[in-house]
Each structure stands twice: as C-alpha cells, then as structure tokens.
C-alpha cells in the first residue's frame, strides 16, 4: 500500500463533503489512491527507554525542566513507566534495567530513532545553561542546510538529543 502525503488544498478537492477552511492548516493528510483520507494531527508522545530511574528522572525533570505527569510501577512488565511534559511535548519514559544498551559514540547510528531535536530560541544561551547544570554537549555548530545554530547532547543512556534554533 502506498501512502501519499497531501496538502490541505488537495484534501479539499479529495473530500467534497467537508470544508477544508474549517480545518487547521497545519494538519497532515495521508491518502491512498481511491481511499478515504486519514488525518494526522500531531505527535501524541515519544516513548524512550532508560536503564536508571534516578538518573533519567533527574535529567528530564530536574535538568531539562519537564513536568512529571504520572508514574506507574509495573512489576509484571519489570519496568517503571513515567510521563513527562514540556510545552506540547510529552515523553513516555520506560525504565527497563534489563533492556539492551544503545550503541554509543562514535557509532550511535542504527535503524530506528536517530535523535530527538528540541527547538530553542537561543542555542548559545541554552548551552550556557547546560554548562551551569553540568550537562555535557558538543560545540556549537551550524546546520548544513539552513545555517541555523545547533548542538548535540545525550540523555543518561546515550540517546542523542539536539538543540536547534
């Protein structure tokens, strides 16, 4: 099955029964040839796995400033699950002590999630705050395509994270 990403204008033509003007312009629509349109709104959450509860919670809540939403100890699944939020981004964090470790530098690339990128207003100011909080990070660099400032850092389990203006 082939999915085609389509614009709001194509959606209006494709679905004559609904008014596209009543739909927010930032929705994405997926369609298959001759089939109904599936509207994708936004990412609901991003799930990540960590090994150390205290280090992971400290990193995301105390250092990065995410709000703790809930926490669930699940002995039957041998994990702890907690959800954190910052703005409209929710992370679902699983603490699984027995999960295989992620490959780390200098070879962090493998199939699946490459990194999470956080948009910030000022990368340099954020890096200065990271220095104060003792969060290791790469040097400031510039995106090859848009020229904007960026830098990388890592969560306690080596998940690459990016700051991007």
Protein Blocks (a to p, Z undefined) as FASTA:
>chain_A
ZZddddfklmmmmmmmbcfklpcfkbccdddehiacdddfbdfbdcdddfblklmmmmmm
mmnopacfbdcddfknopacddddehjbccdddddfkbccddddfblbcehjfbdcdddf
blmlmmmmmmmnopacddddddfklopacdddddfkopacdddZZ
